[in-house]
Amino acid sequence: MTRQATTRSTRLSSQLRGARVRARRLSMVKDVHVRFTGTKDDVASDDLAVAVNAAITLERPLLIKGEPGTGKTMLAEELAESLGTELIQWHIKSTTKAQQGLYEYDAVSRLRDSQLGDDRVHDIGNYIVKGKLWEAFSAEKRPVLLIDEIDKADIEFPNDLLLELDKMEFFVYETQERVVAKQRPIVIITSNNEKELPDAFLRRCFFHYIQFPNPDDMQEIVNVHFPDLKKKLLDEALKAFFEIRDVPGLKKKPSTSELIDWLKLLVAEDIPPEALHSKDGKAAIPPLYGALLKNEQDIHLFEKLVFMARR
């Protein structure tokens, strides 16, 4: 066989292997036609709904970035609810390792049981603790897997999950067992954008950035939480909230969740709408603003700007 024929044969074999992998992935998901439009408790933008459905169709993890409090985690909860399936949550910490998402071998418990003469020590499988990915892979019904705040972990954490997220399988060395997903879970990955993620990981994801809601969208979100809130109080509260967010130099801008907490306090304390602004129309410090500004630097900056504006 000539070198040219050998090269052509090798290329064809590679293409066939790729086709088999793609066919296997499609066979793992029989319900790629599912559509997400949001639920009665969530206000999903059209762009966000499109991103979710695109990730489901492409069978890729959906990477969602945005400010804290923009509803990234809530999206996974609402998606699972709308599909009537289980939500498996893996909340990432700075010390979290990718291996923990697969499984952990509890050698300490096995050593203790061997010293006590427990018969369980003869089956090493008794000391394998399943991780969140294993739970998702073994679910009978296609679940939603949330990998929350991935940017908290070490920079190598995303890369360590590439193979498992690609092939939907992993190997348990202690038991010589290969764990293969019964069906490909819908993977939602969130990031607060505090750390850049590796390019190799980004290539495998469908990306969506959640913009902070504008006043109209925010009003819809608030109406979900406070359907009976008086319009005048809502209008004044939103005006004061966005004025605070627009203050230049804030270290931490107030988020949606902090707005909701603030509104709860305003309602609980029966604060009138008139108290949220000054009578002369100039800038004012709103009541209970400690629910919105969470550090001394921002509070001092805001108070200084208000004082200067009133001079």
Residue pairs with C-beta under 8 A, 6 or more apart in sequence:
1 9
21 167
25 59
25 168
25 184
26 32
26 59
28 168
28 181
28 182
28 183
28 184
29 59
29 142
29 183
29 184
30 183
31 142
32 56
32 57
32 59
34 56
34 83
35 53
36 44
36 49
36 52
36 53
36 56
36 79
36 82
36 83
37 44
37 49
37 82
38 44
38 49
38 78
38 82
39 78
39 81
39 82
40 224
41 78
41 81
41 224
42 71
42 74
42 75
42 78
42 224
43 217
43 220
43 221
43 224
44 52
44 75
44 78
45 217
47 208
48 75
48 208
48 210
51 62
51 64
51 206
51 207
51 208
52 62
52 75
52 79
54 206
55 61
55 62
55 186
55 187
55 206
56 186
58 206
59 184
60 187
60 204
60 205
60 206
61 147
61 165
61 187
61 188
61 189
61 204
61 205
61 206
62 186
62 187
62 188
62 189
62 205
62 206
62 208
63 189
63 190
63 191
63 197
63 202
63 205
63 206
63 207
63 208
64 72
64 75
64 188
64 189
64 190
64 191
64 208
64 209
64 210
65 72
65 190
65 191
65 192
65 193
65 207
65 208
65 209
65 210
66 72
66 192
66 193
66 209
66 210
66 211
66 212
67 192
67 193
67 210
67 212
67 253
67 255
68 192
68 255
68 257
69 255
69 256
69 257
69 258
70 210
70 211
70 212
70 213
70 255
70 256
71 210
71 221
71 256
72 148
72 190
72 210
73 146
73 148
73 190
75 188
76 87
76 89
76 144
76 146
76 148
76 188
76 190
77 87
79 87
79 144
79 186
79 188
80 86
80 87
80 143
80 144
81 87
83 142
83 144
83 186
85 141
85 142
85 143
85 144
86 139
86 141
86 143
86 144
87 143
87 144
87 146
88 132
88 135
88 136
88 139
88 143
88 144
88 145
88 146
88 185
89 132
89 146
89 148
90 101
90 131
90 132
90 133
90 145
90 146
90 147
90 148
91 148
91 149
92 147
92 148
92 149
92 150
92 152
92 153
92 157
93 152
93 153
94 152
94 153
94 154
96 152
96 153
96 157
97 153
97 154
97 157
97 160
98 157
98 160
98 161
98 164
99 131
99 160
100 131
101 131
101 132
101 133
101 134
101 147
101 161
101 164
102 131
102 133
102 134
102 164
102 170
102 172
102 179
103 128
103 129
103 130
103 131
103 134
103 172
104 128
104 129
104 131
105 124
105 127
105 128
105 129
105 174
106 127
106 128
106 129
107 127
109 127
110 121
110 124
110 126
110 127
113 120
113 121
114 121
120 126
124 174
124 175
125 175
127 174
128 172
128 174
128 175
130 138
132 145
132 147
133 145
133 161
133 164
133 170
134 179
135 143
136 143
136 145
136 181
136 185
137 168
137 169
137 179
137 180
137 181
137 182
137 185
138 179
138 181
138 182
139 182
139 183
139 185
140 182
142 183
142 184
142 185
142 186
143 185
143 186
144 185
144 186
144 188
145 185
145 186
145 187
145 188
146 188
146 189
146 190
147 187
147 188
147 189
147 190
148 190
149 190
149 191
149 192
150 157
150 158
150 189
150 190
150 191
150 197
151 191
151 192
151 193
151 194
151 195
151 197
152 194
152 195
155 195
155 198
158 197
158 198
158 201
159 198
159 200
159 201
161 201
162 200
162 201
162 204
163 170
164 170
165 187
165 204
166 204
168 180
168 181
168 184
169 178
169 179
169 180
169 181
170 178
170 179
171 177
171 178
171 179
172 178
172 179
189 205
191 197
212 245
212 256
213 221
213 256
215 238
215 242
218 238
218 241
218 256
218 259
219 234
219 238
221 256
222 229
222 234
222 238
222 259
222 260
222 263
223 229
225 260
225 263
226 234
226 263
226 267
229 263
229 267
230 273
232 273
233 266
233 267
233 271
233 272
233 273
233 276
234 263
235 273
236 273
236 274
236 276
236 277
237 259
237 262
237 263
237 266
237 273
237 276
239 276
239 277
240 276
240 277
240 286
241 254
241 259
241 262
241 292
243 283
244 250
244 253
244 254
244 286
244 289
244 292
244 293
244 302
245 253
245 254
247 298
247 301
247 302
247 305
249 301
250 293
250 298
250 301
250 302
251 295
251 297
251 298
252 293
252 294
252 295
252 298
254 262
254 292
254 293
258 291
258 292
258 294
259 292
261 291
262 288
262 289
262 291
262 292
265 271
265 288
265 291
266 287
266 288
269 287
269 288
271 287
271 288
275 286
275 287
276 284
276 286
276 287
277 284
277 286
278 284
278 310
282 309
282 310
283 305
283 306
283 309
283 310
284 306
284 310
285 302
285 303
285 306
286 292
289 299
289 302
290 299
293 299
293 302
